Structure formats: C-alpha cells, structure tokens
Amino acid sequence: MLNRRILRIKVFKTLYGAEFKGDSSLSEAEKQLDASCEATRDLYLFMLGIIPPLTRIAAERIEALKRKFNPTEEEKNPNTRFADNALAVLLEQDPDFGKIFAKRKFSWEQYDIFLKKILASVVSKDYYAAYMQAPQSSLKDDCRLFRHIFEEEFADNEDLEKILESMSIYWGEDLPYALTFVCRTLDSLGKGERWSLPPLYMSDMKKGDGVEDDRAFSKNLLRAAYLNYRKYADMVSASVSNWDSERIVSTDMCLIIQGIAEAVAFPTIPVKVTINEYVEISKYFGTPKSKIFVNGILDSIVQKLLKEGVIVKSGKGLM
C-alpha cells in the first residue's frame, strides 16, 4: 500500500518531530514511524467504511419523505437505486471487512450530520442524476458512483478534516493517499473481485526475486538520518557560504539531511532519484524557494561525497 514517496515523507515527519519538537529516542521515533504507517491503512479502512452508513442515511431519507403528511407521487414511489446499492450490501456482508473494521473500533454512527451533508451534496450532482436515471443497475455501476463520491466529495472538506483530526494525529495529511486506495478497491470490487486488506507496504504487493523490503527501507532511512543528523547538519552549514545556519528553514535542513543519509546508506538507489524525491517533497513542506535550495545544497554535498568515496553506488546508471 505505502510506496517509497510516502514512506520518505513519513520518515521526514518523524525525523523532524524528533529533532525540532522534542527529545525522542531512536526507539521512540521508530515506534512513531510504525504507528504513522499503520495509520494510513486505518484511514483507508475508515473511509471505505463510510459506504454502508451513507447508504443507510439515504434509505432513512426515503422513509421520512414517505411519512410526510402529504407526500408527492415521487415521494410515495421513490427511486431506491442508491439506497439499494449492492456495494453497501457487499461490504456489510463481508466477514473479513466487518471483523477488521470492528476490531479497529471504527464507527460512523456519531457523524450522522456529516453524512447527511455529504448525501445532500451527492444528490445535487450530475453524476448522481445519471446514475439514478440509468435503465439497469449493477455492482460495477454502484462502484463507479462511489468512485465519483470519493473523488469529489471528500477532498478539502473541512468537516471531514475535523473528524479525522479528532481521531488520529497521523490522519491530517494522509487522506488523498488513502482515498486513492479506496478508489482502487472500488475498481477491483466492480470487477467482481473479493475485498482483502491491502498489504501495508508496496513491496508486499509485489512478487519475485529482487523486490526490496519497503519496511526495512523506511526503518534504515530513519536510523541513518537520526544517527548522523549532527554530522550531516554540519555539512549543510559548511556548504552554505555567507549564510547563518540558524537562518536555514528547519524543514529544508531536515530534508537535506535525510537526502544525504539516503544517498550514503542505500547503494542501489540512484543519486538522481534521491535528489529528485527530496526536491519534490520540499514543494509541499518548505517555502516557495525550498525546492531550489534543497536541490542545490543536496546535489553539491552528494557530489562532494561521491568524489571522496563516502557515497558508493553499485550497478549501471546509479550515479
């Protein structure tokens, strides 16, 4: 589930927290990294689990309209396609999903107001109207509808952000990645495949020899950066002429140090890949000028360490 990019980001957040927000030991930092990784998959489960309760809210809405003092013909004979969607039934009856969801003690019951807001937004959209007017119904169509919902209703939703922040300190910035995997799950369910819990690391989803362990990658990267933080910080300071090291943006410093650690500790990862990864990450966690600064300083230090033999890469095309 977790790819190298998001693992680098999680290591960065853990390292930054250990260095600038507290006095975490390496073992504590490693535990925080593990918790952060597990939290992303938990968020995926929590969001996928919104399908049955959102469907229940739709069914309750239909029944409430029927009980009106003077319901319209449409309210007396409603279109129940959404309320009867097969996807919600599939998840509710899946023993594995239900067991795991319950084990995490997840529930949407206390968020009825939020669910009603989402439903009101959904029923106002063109994609919903097209779904409801279609002549036939299928699980594939249900999955396609919910893909629209996950893609269009939850991004930048302030109400959802508050819910997630109240549940986990790790969920704040993981939502886009978790939703991506929800949509992948919907695609597979729409093809008739059975739901299964995604492996936590992307390497666990691959088969064959030569697949490098992503969990080991993240742990080793954290250790390399944590244990050599001061040494690499001195390298950064020495590389910045006429600049007070204390004026370097702390996130930039952390990213460069982590980049140096990766370049030194992982001989099979090309230098260009490492530098490009941290430049990309700096666009989201630094200042407008961070990508230029991180690229320039990290490249300068890496090239120097290559010449000194501190960084040694094995295989073709790794320089």
VEXLO-728514 format. One line per 8 residues: number of its first residue (from 1); their letters; for each residue x, y, z of C-alpha. Coordinates in steps of 0.5 Angstrom, whole numbers. Example, Ala and Ser with C-alpha at 12.3 -4.5 7.8 and 13.67 -1.06 7.14 Angstrom:
<recs>
1 = as = 25:-9:16 | 27:-2:14 .
</recs>
This chain:
<recs>
1 = mlnrrilr = 0:0:0 | 5:5:2 | 10:7:-3 | 17:10:-3 | 15:17:-3 | 10:17:2 | 15:13:6 | 20:18:5 .
9 = ikvfktly = 15:23:8 | 13:19:14 | 21:19:16 | 22:26:15 | 16:28:19 | 18:23:24 | 25:26:24 | 23:33:24 .
17 = gaefkgds = 19:32:30 | 25:28:34 | 29:34:32 | 25:40:33 | 19:38:37 | 22:34:43 | 28:29:45 | 25:23:42 .
25 = slseaekq = 30:17:43 | 31:13:36 | 27:7:39 | 21:12:40 | 22:15:33 | 22:8:30 | 15:7:34 | 12:13:32 .
33 = ldasceat = 14:11:25 | 11:5:25 | 5:8:28 | 4:13:22 | 5:8:17 | -1:3:20 | -5:10:21 | -5:11:13 .
41 = rdlylfml = -8:4:12 | -13:5:18 | -15:11:15 | -17:8:8 | -21:3:12 | -25:8:16 | -26:12:9 | -28:5:6 .
49 = giippltr = -33:4:12 | -37:10:10 | -41:7:4 | -46:3:9 | -48:8:13 | -48:13:8 | -53:8:4 | -57:8:11 .
57 = iaaeriea = -58:15:11 | -61:15:4 | -66:10:6 | -68:13:12 | -69:20:8 | -73:16:3 | -77:13:9 | -78:20:12 .
65 = lkrkfnpt = -81:23:6 | -86:17:5 | -88:19:12 | -90:26:10 | -97:29:12 | -98:30:4 | -92:27:0 | -92:28:-7 .
73 = eeeknpnt = -92:22:-12 | -85:22:-13 | -84:21:-5 | -89:16:-5 | -86:12:-10 | -78:14:-10 | -72:11:-14 | -69:7:-9 .
81 = rfadnala = -63:5:-13 | -58:9:-9 | -61:6:-2 | -61:-1:-5 | -54:-1:-8 | -50:-7:-8 | -44:-5:-6 | -46:-3:1 .
89 = vlleqdpd = -49:-10:2 | -43:-13:0 | -38:-9:5 | -44:-10:10 | -44:-18:9 | -36:-19:8 | -34:-22:14 | -27:-20:14 .
97 = fgkifakr = -28:-13:13 | -33:-13:18 | -28:-16:23 | -23:-11:22 | -27:-5:22 | -30:-7:29 | -23:-9:31 | -21:-2:30 .
105 = kfsweqyd = -27:0:34 | -29:5:28 | -36:8:27 | -39:13:23 | -45:13:28 | -44:19:31 | -43:23:25 | -50:23:22 .
113 = iflkkila = -50:30:21 | -44:30:17 | -47:24:13 | -53:28:11 | -49:34:9 | -45:29:4 | -51:26:2 | -54:33:0 .
121 = svvskdyy = -48:35:-4 | -48:28:-8 | -56:28:-10 | -55:35:-13 | -49:33:-17 | -50:31:-25 | -46:24:-24 | -51:22:-19 .
129 = aaymqapq = -57:24:-23 | -54:20:-29 | -53:14:-24 | -61:14:-22 | -63:15:-29 | -59:9:-32 | -64:4:-34 | -60:-2:-31 .
137 = sslkddcr = -57:-3:-24 | -50:-7:-23 | -45:-7:-18 | -40:-4:-23 | -44:2:-23 | -45:2:-16 | -37:2:-15 | -37:7:-21 .
145 = lfrhifee = -42:12:-17 | -38:11:-10 | -31:13:-14 | -34:20:-16 | -36:21:-9 | -30:19:-6 | -26:23:-11 | -31:29:-11 .
153 = efadnedl = -34:30:-4 | -28:29:1 | -22:33:-2 | -22:40:2 | -28:38:6 | -27:42:13 | -32:38:17 | -28:31:15 .
161 = ekilesms = -22:34:17 | -24:36:24 | -27:29:24 | -20:26:22 | -16:30:27 | -20:29:33 | -19:21:31 | -11:21:30 .
169 = iywgedlp = -6:26:30 | -3:22:24 | -9:23:19 | -8:30:18 | -5:30:11 | -6:22:9 | -13:23:6 | -11:24:-1 .
177 = yaltfvcr = -7:18:-1 | -12:14:3 | -17:16:-2 | -13:13:-8 | -13:6:-5 | -21:7:-3 | -22:8:-11 | -17:2:-13 .
185 = tldslgkg = -21:-2:-8 | -28:0:-12 | -25:-1:-18 | -23:-8:-16 | -30:-10:-13 | -33:-7:-19 | -29:-13:-23 | -32:-18:-18 .
193 = erwslppl = -26:-19:-14 | -27:-20:-7 | -24:-15:-2 | -18:-16:2 | -14:-12:7 | -8:-9:3 | -1:-10:5 | 2:-5:9 .
201 = ymsdmkkg = 8:-4:4 | 8:-3:-3 | 14:-9:-3 | 9:-14:0 | 4:-13:-6 | 10:-15:-11 | 12:-22:-13 | 19:-25:-15 .
209 = dgveddra = 26:-24:-13 | 30:-17:-12 | 24:-14:-9 | 27:-9:-4 | 23:-9:3 | 20:-2:4 | 19:-3:11 | 27:-4:12 .
217 = fsknllra = 28:2:7 | 24:6:12 | 27:4:18 | 34:4:16 | 33:11:13 | 30:14:19 | 36:11:23 | 41:13:18 .
225 = aylnyrky = 39:20:19 | 37:20:26 | 44:18:28 | 48:22:23 | 44:28:24 | 49:33:27 | 55:31:22 | 50:32:16 .
233 = admvsasv = 48:38:19 | 55:41:20 | 56:39:12 | 50:43:10 | 52:49:15 | 59:49:11 | 56:49:4 | 52:55:5 .
241 = snwdseri = 57:61:5 | 56:67:8 | 49:65:11 | 48:64:18 | 46:56:19 | 41:58:24 | 37:62:19 | 36:56:14 .
249 = vstdmcli = 29:54:14 | 28:48:19 | 24:43:14 | 30:45:9 | 35:43:14 | 32:36:15 | 30:34:8 | 37:35:6 .
257 = iqgiaeav = 40:31:12 | 35:26:10 | 37:26:3 | 45:26:5 | 43:20:9 | 39:16:4 | 45:17:-1 | 50:15:3 .
265 = afptipvk = 46:9:6 | 43:6:0 | 48:4:-5 | 43:1:-10 | 38:8:-10 | 41:12:-16 | 43:19:-14 | 38:23:-18 .
273 = vtineyve = 33:19:-16 | 34:21:-8 | 35:28:-10 | 29:29:-14 | 25:26:-9 | 27:31:-4 | 26:37:-8 | 19:34:-10 .
281 = iskyfgtp = 18:33:-2 | 20:40:-1 | 15:43:-5 | 10:41:0 | 13:42:6 | 18:48:5 | 18:55:3 | 17:57:-4 .
289 = kskifvng = 24:58:-5 | 26:51:-2 | 26:47:-8 | 32:51:-11 | 35:51:-4 | 34:43:-3 | 36:42:-10 | 43:46:-10 .
297 = ildsivqk = 45:44:-3 | 44:37:-3 | 47:36:-10 | 53:40:-8 | 54:35:-2 | 53:29:-5 | 57:30:-11 | 63:32:-6 .
305 = llkegviv = 62:25:-2 | 62:22:-9 | 69:24:-10 | 71:23:-3 | 68:16:-4 | 64:16:2 | 58:15:-3 | 59:9:-7 .
313 = ksgkglm = 54:7:-12 | 53:0:-15 | 50:-2:-21 | 50:2:-28 | 46:8:-28 | 46:10:-21 | 51:16:-21 .
</recs>
